[in-house]
Amino acid sequence: MDLRQMEYAVAVADELNFTRAAARCSIGQSGLSHQITQLEREVGARLFDRTSRSVRLTPAGQTFVHCARRVLRTVQEMNADIAAVEGQVQGHLGIGVIALTAGDIDVLGLLREFQETYPAVEVTVSDDGGTTAATQLLTGDIEVAVLGLHEHELPPGLAHHLLRLHPLVAVVGRQHRLRGTGVTGLEALAGERFLDCTPETGLRAQVDAAFNRARARRRSVCALRGAGDLTLLALEGIGVTVVPRPVAQAVVPAGHADCVLRLDDPRALQPLALTHRDPVPSSRAAQAFLRLALARLSPRQDAESAASGDTA
């Protein structure tokens, strides 16, 4: 087998679709199928169960793909280290982000500047969510992430650089009984149709913690990843939700600002943190990104927002 075949197997495992995997690898679908079949003969085991409708990894395939990822990362690191001897930074960098528009953090600007400064680095970006991204950091699938988790919510082995703390606010509909009241407790939302973030997100962790502190239970009627989408649904009266204040400020029209209510819990805060394996990642690309991110994003707490209690 060769590295190219490993890349093909990883692509099929990621896509679970030969057509998409072939396009990703810039090879014809028949050529990709032939390479996978040849690879299976060489390793002596079937790696994928495939029908006309689905593709699934076999137990042997799961083991092979896990090892192949490790081999490919090692080769990338070797090439990057050799390039570094010549003064170049190259290789692959996987980044996890909570959102490309995360409040007052300019993630898009950071990515653009990094690509302009280090054009030889191939960057991939994912938004799989807080706890999922934390696991990916530990496994090495990504190397750096901007997460909505507090330091004590991370698994051991990860470093945490706090960038912002944004107050959480409730968003209610235009005809809701609480509109215009300015402030609310979470117990007042306990009987409402509640619009939740998906379980793996950092925001969900902060909302769960806030309801636990209030000793209130909510009736969740949906689960979406995007806080902006939850805000729009709440404004339409589909339910109520809790989101970071910058999200509410960006989505809610000025004429409906009184649909956004401050929470009476000063600990209801959404952190944004730069996270990576502890100590710093071994790859030169990840180290360069961390240096740029920490310099550009200027870590600070949103002290005024968290302490003043102003409405959004």
HELIX and SHEET records of a PDB file:
HELIX    1   1 LEU A    3  GLU A   15  1                                  13    
HELIX    2   2 PHE A   18  CYS A   25  1                                   8    
HELIX    3   3 GLN A   29  VAL A   43  1                                  15    
HELIX    4   4 PRO A   59  VAL A   85  1                                  27    
HELIX    5   5 VAL A  107  THR A  117  1                                  11    
HELIX    6   6 GLY A  130  THR A  139  1                                  10    
HELIX    7   7 GLU A  151  GLU A  153  5                                   3    
HELIX    8   8 LEU A  186  LEU A  189  5                                   4    
HELIX    9   9 GLY A  202  ALA A  214  1                                  13    
HELIX   10  10 ALA A  227  LEU A  235  1                                   9    
HELIX   11  11 ARG A  245  VAL A  251  1                                   7    
HELIX   12  12 ALA A  254  CYS A  259  5                                   6    
HELIX   13  13 ARG A  284  ARG A  296  1                                  13    
HELIX   14  14 ALA A  303  SER A  308  1                                   6    
SHEET    1   A 2 PHE A  48  ARG A  50  0                                        
SHEET    2   A 2 VAL A  55  LEU A  57 -1                                        
SHEET    1   B 8 VAL A 121  SER A 126  0                                        
SHEET    2   B 8 GLY A  91  VAL A  97  1                                        
SHEET    3   B 8 VAL A 144  LEU A 147  1                                        
SHEET    4   B 8 LEU A 269  ARG A 277 -1                                        
SHEET    5   B 8 LEU A 158  VAL A 171 -1                                        
SHEET    6   B 8 VAL A 240  PRO A 244 -1                                        
SHEET    7   B 8 ARG A 193  CYS A 197  1                                        
SHEET    8   B 8 ARG A 219  LEU A 224  1                                        
SHEET    1   C 7 VAL A 121  SER A 126  0                                        
SHEET    2   C 7 GLY A  91  VAL A  97  1                                        
SHEET    3   C 7 VAL A 144  LEU A 147  1                                        
SHEET    4   C 7 LEU A 269  ARG A 277 -1                                        
SHEET    5   C 7 LEU A 158  VAL A 171 -1                                        
SHEET    6   C 7 VAL A 260  LEU A 263 -1                                        
SHEET    7   C 7 VAL A 183  THR A 184  1                                        
END                                                                             
